């Protein structure tokens, strides 16, 4: 029995590693976008509202629309195939971003990137939930969040040098090129995991969370509240934090190369520290009560609010980066646990579509309201406050952290304290590739 468990654990780790690699590649796009906003603004002579639109709006709309049918297909079909096809689409569209000669070309290419990403993250989440038992999912999702750790150093450090040396288009081309071998490796090493079904399907009277009518309504309301809290978090990350490189270029006078290198190092250290602490916290607290999978993100958002205010009031580059590092570590330690809570509440049959709906809402709201709202408020405030307009806009939009945290605290109270489907009631149904 022990060798079989060790083999299963090794297979899980290999699967998780490959999903982290693929997510790392696609996460480079998020970091790249924040780094190139100011160069794109100067190249195409755009306002802050326009660069806010490029960084999120069209991408978010297409992502949200495409994620639902792709998630349904993943719930019913081969998740590995959908994951790899979407990754291939992402690579092609990143090439097209690097060839953009106009604002409209870039917007259309960004929409294509959204189609690719729409099938990657929800499918990966479903695969992780399928491979790991409930009490281990918090740690698995926190480890999965390390994909940002692997992406940020490349996107920021090398990206800053590429932009300074060859222009902003080169960073998109570079991201596409290094993703090709990852896609090939994934095709050979990722295996379609066995689907789990509750023993209800073989005669048990126990029910999965969404199979009971009353629990289904309760969990749907809880998921809606979690989605609202996550949307607030998304507004913050894609709005104020998304404008952070632009903020530093304008207010501190730092060079693009130094900015990219420092952001890469800071994000790496903060992410590793935060994810390591989060992985330990998530599983240990979940063993006491599964409500901590939602309490932990709520605490993280609430603690981030005053730190953000202090950060955006600073003009010194070193001090801003130190404060940003603390914020990044805090968010990496607390936010990923909520994805484990979502998977638990939705049960086995609805994993991909549920996470797709939540991520679609997060991206549609966060990547439109966040960057576009921040850019628009900045343009308006610049009329009366000059260059301080961007700083004030980032502070205003960051206030969303407080209501987002409150909503998550309320949602946590509605979550079950323990897993409602025990491991003995779970059987694996093997699938063919």
C-alpha positions in Angstrom: 0.0 0.0 0.0 2.9 2.4 0.9 4.6 2.1 -2.6 1.2 2.8 -4.3 0.7 5.9 -2.2 4.2 7.1 -3.0 3.6 6.5 -6.7 0.3 8.4 -6.5 1.9 11.3 -4.6 4.7 11.4 -7.2 2.2 11.5 -10.1 0.3 14.3 -8.4 3.5 16.3 -7.9 4.5 15.9 -11.6 1.0 16.9 -12.7 1.1 20.0 -10.5 4.5 20.9 -11.7 3.5 20.9 -15.3 0.4 22.9 -14.6 2.6 25.4 -12.8 4.8 25.6 -15.8 2.0 26.3 -18.2 0.4 28.8 -15.8 3.8 30.5 -15.4 3.9 31.1 -19.2 0.4 32.6 -19.3 1.0 34.6 -16.2 3.9 36.4 -18.0 1.2 38.1 -20.0 -0.2 39.8 -16.9 3.2 41.0 -15.8 4.1 42.0 -19.4 1.0 44.1 -19.8 1.7 46.2 -16.7 5.3 46.8 -17.8 4.5 48.0 -21.3 1.7 50.4 -20.5 3.9 53.5 -20.4 5.9 52.6 -23.6 2.6 51.9 -25.4 1.1 55.2 -24.2 4.2 57.0 -25.6 4.3 55.0 -28.9 0.7 55.5 -29.8 0.1 58.9 -28.0 -2.7 57.5 -25.8 -4.4 58.8 -22.6 -4.5 56.9 -19.3 -8.0 55.8 -20.1 -6.9 54.2 -23.4 -4.0 52.3 -21.8 -6.4 51.1 -19.1 -8.6 49.8 -21.9 -5.8 48.0 -23.6 -4.6 46.4 -20.4 -8.0 44.8 -19.6 -11.3 45.7 -21.2 -11.4 43.7 -24.5 -9.4 40.9 -23.1 -11.7 40.5 -20.1 -14.9 40.5 -22.2 -13.6 37.8 -24.6 -12.1 35.8 -21.7 -15.5 35.8 -19.9 -17.5 34.9 -23.0 -15.1 32.1 -24.0 -14.6 30.6 -20.5 -18.1 29.3 -20.1 -18.3 27.0 -23.2 -14.7 25.9 -22.7 -15.5 25.0 -19.1 -18.5 23.0 -20.1 -16.5 21.2 -22.6 -13.8 20.4 -20.0 -16.4 19.1 -17.5 -17.7 16.7 -20.1 -14.6 16.0 -22.2 -10.9 15.6 -22.2 -9.4 18.4 -20.0 -5.8 17.7 -21.1 -6.7 18.3 -24.8 -8.6 21.5 -24.0 -5.8 22.8 -21.9 -3.1 22.3 -24.5 -5.2 23.6 -27.4 -5.9 26.8 -25.5 -2.3 27.1 -24.6 -1.4 26.9 -28.3 -3.9 29.7 -29.1 -2.3 31.8 -26.4 1.1 31.4 -27.9 -0.1 32.4 -31.4 -1.9 35.4 -30.1 1.2 36.6 -28.1 3.1 36.5 -31.4 0.5 38.7 -32.9 0.7 41.2 -30.0 4.4 41.5 -30.7 3.7 42.3 -34.4 1.1 45.0 -33.6 1.5 48.2 -35.6 -1.6 50.0 -34.4 -3.8 50.3 -31.3 -6.7 48.4 -32.9 -4.4 45.5 -34.0 -3.1 45.3 -30.4 -6.6 45.3 -28.9 -7.7 42.5 -31.3 -4.6 40.4 -30.5 -5.3 40.9 -26.8 -8.8 39.6 -27.3 -7.2 36.5 -28.8 -5.0 36.1 -25.8 -8.1 36.1 -23.7 -9.6 33.2 -25.7 -6.4 31.1 -24.9 -6.3 32.0 -21.2 -10.1 31.3 -20.8 -9.5 27.6 -21.1 -6.2 27.3 -19.2 -6.9 28.5 -15.7 -10.3 26.9 -15.0 -9.3 23.6 -16.5 -6.1 23.6 -14.4 -8.1 24.3 -11.3 -10.4 21.4 -12.0 -7.5 19.0 -12.6 -5.9 20.0 -9.3 -9.2 19.5 -7.4 -9.6 16.1 -9.1 -6.1 15.0 -8.2 -5.9 16.2 -4.6 -8.2 15.3 -1.6 -10.1 18.2 0.1 -7.7 18.8 3.0 -4.7 19.0 0.6 -6.3 21.3 -1.9 -5.4 24.5 -0.1 -1.7 23.7 -0.2 -2.0 22.5 -3.8 -3.6 25.7 -4.9 -1.1 27.8 -3.0 1.7 25.9 -4.7 -0.1 26.5 -8.1 0.1 30.2 -7.3 3.9 29.9 -7.5 3.3 30.1 -11.3 3.4 33.9 -10.8 6.7 33.5 -9.0 8.2 31.8 -12.0 6.6 34.2 -14.4 7.3 37.6 -12.8 11.2 37.4 -12.7 11.3 36.6 -16.5 8.6 39.1 -17.4 10.0 41.9 -15.3 13.7 41.4 -15.2 14.3 40.3 -18.8 11.3 42.2 -20.0 12.7 45.5 -18.8 15.9 44.9 -20.7 14.1 43.8 -23.8 11.9 46.9 -23.8 14.8 49.2 -23.3 16.9 47.5 -26.0 14.4 46.4 -28.6 11.1 48.1 -27.8 7.9 46.9 -26.1 6.9 44.5 -28.9 10.0 42.3 -28.3 8.7 41.2 -24.9 5.5 39.7 -26.4 7.6 37.8 -29.0 9.9 36.5 -26.3 7.1 35.2 -24.2 5.6 33.3 -27.1 9.0 31.7 -28.1 9.9 30.4 -24.6 6.3 28.9 -24.3 6.7 26.6 -27.2 8.9 24.0 -25.5 6.6 24.1 -22.4 3.6 23.2 -24.6 5.6 20.3 -26.2 6.6 19.0 -22.8 3.1 19.3 -21.5 1.8 17.2 -24.4 4.0 14.3 -23.4 3.9 14.5 -19.6 0.4 15.6 -18.6 -2.1 12.7 -18.1 -5.9 13.1 -18.0 -6.7 12.4 -14.3 -9.4 10.0 -13.2 -12.7 11.6 -12.5 -14.1 11.4 -9.0 -17.7 10.6 -8.3 -19.4 10.3 -5.0 -20.6 7.0 -3.8 -24.2 8.3 -4.3 -23.7 7.0 -7.8 -23.2 3.5 -6.6 -25.9 3.4 -4.0 -24.8 5.5 -1.0 -27.2 7.9 0.7 -24.5 10.5 1.2 -24.7 13.5 -1.0 -22.2 15.9 -2.6 -22.5 19.6 -1.6 -24.5 20.6 -4.7 -26.7 17.5 -4.8 -29.0 18.5 -1.9 -31.6 21.2 -2.8 -31.3 23.3 0.4 -27.5 23.0 0.5 -27.4 23.9 -3.2 -29.2 27.2 -2.6 -27.0 28.0 0.5 -23.8 27.2 -1.4 -24.9 29.1 -4.4 -25.4 32.2 -2.3 -22.1 31.7 -0.6 -20.3 31.3 -3.9 -21.9 34.5 -5.1 -20.5 36.3 -2.1 -17.1 34.8 -2.6 -17.3 35.8 -6.3 -18.1 39.4 -5.3 -15.2 39.5 -2.8 -12.8 38.1 -5.5 -14.1 40.6 -8.0 -13.1 43.4 -5.6 -9.7 41.9 -5.2 -9.4 41.7 -9.0 -10.3 45.4 -9.4 -7.4 46.2 -7.0 -4.8 44.0 -8.7 -5.6 44.9 -12.3 -6.3 48.6 -11.4 -4.0 50.2 -8.9 -1.4 47.4 -8.8 -1.5 47.1 -12.6 -0.6 50.8 -12.9 2.3 50.4 -10.4 5.1 50.3 -13.0 3.6 53.4 -14.7 3.4 55.1 -11.3 7.1 54.3 -10.6 8.2 55.6 -14.0 6.3 58.8 -13.6 7.0 59.6 -9.9 10.4 58.2 -9.2 12.2 58.7 -12.5 13.5 55.1 -12.4 14.9 53.6 -15.7 13.0 50.8 -17.4 15.9 48.3 -16.9 16.2 49.0 -13.2 12.4 49.0 -12.8 12.1 45.6 -14.5 15.0 44.0 -12.6 13.8 45.3 -9.2 10.2 44.3 -9.8 11.3 40.8 -10.8 13.5 40.3 -7.7 11.0 41.8 -5.3 8.1 39.8 -6.7 10.1 36.6 -6.6 11.2 37.0 -3.0 7.7 38.1 -1.8 5.9 35.4 -3.8 8.1 32.5 -2.5 7.9 33.7 1.1 4.1 34.3 0.9 3.4 31.1 -0.9 5.5 29.0 1.5 3.7 30.5 4.5 0.3 30.3 2.8 0.8 26.6 1.9 1.4 25.8 5.6 -1.4 28.0 6.9 -4.0 26.9 4.4 -3.9 23.2 5.1 -3.4 23.5 8.9 -6.3 26.0 9.3 -8.5 24.0 7.0 -7.9 20.9 9.1 -9.5 22.8 12.0 -12.3 24.3 9.9 -12.8 24.7 6.1 -14.1 28.2 6.8 -10.5 29.3 7.1 -10.2 28.8 3.3 -12.3 32.0 3.1 -11.4 33.7 6.3 -7.7 33.7 5.3 -8.2 35.7 2.1 -10.5 38.1 4.0 -7.8 38.8 6.5 -5.3 39.3 3.7 -7.4 41.9 1.9 -8.2 43.8 5.1 -4.5 44.0 6.0 -3.5 45.1 2.5 -5.7 48.2 2.6 -3.6 50.4 4.9 -0.3 49.1 3.4 -1.5 50.2 0.0 -2.4 53.7 1.2 1.1 54.0 2.6 2.7 52.7 -0.5 1.0 55.1 -2.9 1.9 58.1 -0.7 5.6 57.4 -1.2 7.9 58.9 -3.9 11.1 57.0 -3.0 11.6 54.1 -5.3 13.3 51.8 -2.7 10.5 52.5 -0.1 7.8 51.8 -2.6 9.4 48.5 -3.6 9.7 47.4 0.0 6.1 48.2 0.7 5.0 46.4 -2.5 7.0 43.4 -1.5 5.1 43.2 1.8 1.8 43.5 0.0 2.7 40.8 -2.6 3.8 38.4 0.2 0.6 39.0 2.1 -1.6 38.4 -0.9 0.3 35.2 -2.0 0.0 33.8 1.5 -3.8 34.4 1.8 -5.7 34.6 -1.5 -5.1 31.1 -3.1 -7.0 29.3 -0.3 -10.3 30.7 -1.6 -10.0 28.5 -4.7 -10.0 25.4 -2.6 -13.2 26.7 -0.9 -14.8 27.2 -4.3 -14.0 23.6 -5.4 -15.3 22.2 -2.2 -18.6 24.1 -2.3 -19.3 23.1 -6.0 -18.8 19.4 -5.6 -17.3 17.0 -8.2 -19.6 17.4 -11.2 -19.4 21.2 -11.5 -15.7 22.0 -10.8 -14.6 23.5 -14.1 -17.7 25.5 -14.9 -17.9 26.8 -11.3 -14.3 28.1 -11.3 -14.8 29.4 -14.8 -17.8 31.5 -13.8 -16.0 32.9 -10.8 -12.9 33.7 -12.8 -15.0 35.1 -15.7 -16.7 37.5 -13.2 -13.3 38.4 -11.6 -11.8 39.2 -15.0 -14.8 40.9 -16.5 -15.2 43.2 -13.5 -11.6 43.4 -12.4 -10.0 43.9 -15.8 -12.6 46.5 -17.0 -13.5 48.5 -13.9 -9.9 48.2 -12.5 -7.6 49.6 -15.2 -10.3 51.6 -17.1 -11.6 53.1 -13.9 -8.1 53.9 -12.6 -7.1 55.4 -16.0 -10.3 57.5 -16.3 -10.2 58.9 -12.8 -6.5 59.7 -13.4 -7.4 61.7 -16.6 -10.1 63.6 -14.8 -8.0 64.4 -11.7 -5.1 65.5 -13.8 -7.2 68.4 -15.0 -7.2 69.8 -11.4 -4.3 68.1 -9.7 -1.8 67.7 -12.5 0.6 64.7 -12.4 -0.8 63.8 -8.9 -4.0 62.6 -10.7 -2.6 59.0 -11.1 -1.6 58.7 -7.5 -5.0 59.9 -6.3 -6.8 57.6 -8.7 -4.9 54.6 -7.5 -5.7 55.4 -3.9 -9.4 55.9 -4.6 -9.8 52.6 -6.5 -7.8 50.7 -3.8 -10.6 51.5 -1.3 -12.5 48.5 -2.9 -10.3 46.2 -0.6 -12.4 47.0 2.5 -15.9 46.0 1.2 -14.3 43.0 -0.6 -12.9 41.8 2.7 -16.2 42.3 4.5 -18.1 40.3 1.9 -15.5 37.4 2.3 -15.9 37.5 6.1 -19.6 37.1 5.7 -19.2 34.3 3.2 -16.9 32.4 5.5 -19.6 32.3 8.1 -21.9 30.5 5.6 -19.3 27.9 4.7 -19.4 24.4 6.2 -16.9 23.7 8.9 -15.9 20.3 7.6 -15.9 18.3 4.4 -19.4 17.0 3.6 -18.2 14.2 1.5 -15.8 11.9 3.2 -12.9 10.2 1.4 -14.5 6.7 1.7 -17.4 8.0 -0.3 -15.2 8.9 -3.2 -14.2 6.5 -5.9 -12.1 7.1 -9.0 -13.5 6.4 -12.4 -10.6 6.0 -14.9 -10.8 7.7 -18.2 -9.0 7.1 -21.5 -6.9 9.8 -23.1 
